């Protein structure tokens, strides 16, 4: 009983069909194989444990002998691969050594996961783990032993987003993913660096969400990060970002007050695909602290538009300010505004005072200020809403 006596492609196809029928976990349990750790048979965009498929296929071809068990292989996985390739099958090596090869491997994993989804678009936990898209209890999965050949810190492969701690940071377009904070700060830093490596090397990763016993999976790209707020910007989709937002780039393009990608889904629900990026860029420009209240706890700070998203305002960071959540609500309710000439907050006549709203630093003291056009638009809107005449800029 030798693996090189497997010569029937039909037998291999029957083993593949059984795998699809049972699912990977039950298939391997039935035939007493463990999941592959390196080599995968790729067929019709699906990935299979190469050694297990070959062992079961042997039994289909040689019925009197039966399948080869895991310990009956002469030469192990390495000996199996030439046999499968000789019959026209493709065997992939997941232990890549170049960035390009790693990118191709991850895209092959993605095609496989797409093919393994059920009618609800979900996959089993085993389908994710068996191809190395995720593999531990922590939020960030790097498989450092495998990806260290690509980058000294390893390269993040999967991000688990439970939605329990920061549910608003996950939407259909992407996520703001928080840096890990555990009792192992050295390991946390390594995972942060590995996730940054995925961005700089332009390698996709997988964002995993939990749905009972099943999992949702998104192909994703790290578009940028902000260290002070400990946030990664992660976008879903097939296309990598044009550039990595690793620092403030808000002055690199001409300012336009109008223009965003606000759209409607199902005719009723408004989605804002730029909101996560807007928040990250506002934090990069000004820092994740509220200049009006002095609060500097990133989890309490939001990105407030000057010309609002609903009014067609741009997602340019210069059209925004970081504010604590309570002041953001007061700002949107027109309880106060910022005078564009003095850069000082003014309370609505007859409304709560600045102090009552928690504004202890009325004058904006920032290294970089919002764009004057955005401040002027918002101030005029505030005057209109409070029943006063809007101001005309001096150059008009």
HELIX and SHEET records of a PDB file:
HELIX    1   1 UNK A    3  UNK A    5  5                                   3    
HELIX    2   2 UNK A    9  UNK A   22  1                                  14    
HELIX    3   3 UNK A   24  UNK A   31  1                                   8    
HELIX    4   4 UNK A   50  UNK A   61  1                                  12    
HELIX    5   5 UNK A   70  UNK A   72  5                                   3    
HELIX    6   6 UNK A   76  UNK A   86  1                                  11    
HELIX    7   7 UNK A   99  UNK A  116  1                                  18    
HELIX    8   8 UNK A  125  UNK A  129  1                                   5    
HELIX    9   9 UNK A  144  UNK A  147  1                                   4    
HELIX   10  10 UNK A  167  UNK A  169  5                                   3    
HELIX   11  11 UNK A  185  UNK A  200  1                                  16    
HELIX   12  12 UNK A  275  UNK A  286  1                                  12    
HELIX   13  13 UNK A  298  UNK A  300  5                                   3    
HELIX   14  14 UNK A  309  UNK A  311  5                                   3    
HELIX   15  15 UNK A  317  UNK A  319  5                                   3    
HELIX   16  16 UNK A  325  UNK A  332  1                                   8    
HELIX   17  17 UNK A  372  UNK A  385  1                                  14    
SHEET    1   A 3 UNK A  46  UNK A  49  0                                        
SHEET    2   A 3 UNK A  39  UNK A  43 -1                                        
SHEET    3   A 3 UNK A  90  UNK A  93 -1                                        
SHEET    1   B 5 UNK A 123  UNK A 124  0                                        
SHEET    2   B 5 UNK A 214  UNK A 226 -1                                        
SHEET    3   B 5 UNK A 205  UNK A 211 -1                                        
SHEET    4   B 5 UNK A 158  UNK A 160  1                                        
SHEET    5   B 5 UNK A 140  UNK A 141 -1                                        
SHEET    1   C 5 UNK A 123  UNK A 124  0                                        
SHEET    2   C 5 UNK A 214  UNK A 226 -1                                        
SHEET    3   C 5 UNK A 231  UNK A 236 -1                                        
SHEET    4   C 5 UNK A 174  UNK A 178 -1                                        
SHEET    5   C 5 UNK A 170  UNK A 171 -1                                        
SHEET    1   D 2 UNK A 263  UNK A 265  0                                        
SHEET    2   D 2 UNK A 269  UNK A 271 -1                                        
SHEET    1   E 2 UNK A 301  UNK A 305  0                                        
SHEET    2   E 2 UNK A 320  UNK A 324 -1                                        
SHEET    1   F 2 UNK A 336  UNK A 339  0                                        
SHEET    2   F 2 UNK A 344  UNK A 347 -1                                        
END                                                                             
